[in-house]
Amino acid sequence: MIRKATRADRLRILQIRFAVRENRACAVLKESGHATAVLTTEAGTRAERFYRADGWTEIGRKEDGQIIFQKNLSSEWRKIQ
């Protein structure tokens, strides 16, 4: 019998899909000659927790409270096909 996907299952699938897209974006930036990637996200969100767990470093805050994250592409980049 196949069990119904739980909320946690669906969240994990979304996290995996996002990680694949994020790594592809980082690959494009690295191949274009960029050494770092920078992004912002709201504080206290799943996105914030995801980026911290994925090795992004907080480098500051915007006036509206958004967290500014940076990732070193030369040492942190993982290729996903």
Residue pairs with C-beta under 8 A, 6 or more apart in sequence:
5 13
11 46
15 50
18 50
19 50
19 54
19 80
20 80
22 54
23 77
23 78
23 79
23 80
24 80
25 37
26 37
26 71
26 73
26 76
26 77
27 77
27 79
27 80
29 37
29 73
30 73
30 74
30 77
34 73
35 72
35 73
35 74
36 70
36 71
36 72
36 73
37 70
37 71
37 73
38 59
38 68
38 69
38 70
38 71
39 51
39 56
39 68
39 69
40 62
40 66
40 67
40 68
40 69
41 47
41 48
41 51
41 66
41 67
41 69
42 48
42 65
42 66
42 67
43 61
43 65
43 66
43 67
48 67
51 69
52 58
54 71
55 71
55 76
56 69
56 70
56 71
57 69
57 70
57 71
58 67
58 68
58 69
59 68
59 69
59 70
60 67
60 68
61 67
61 68
62 68
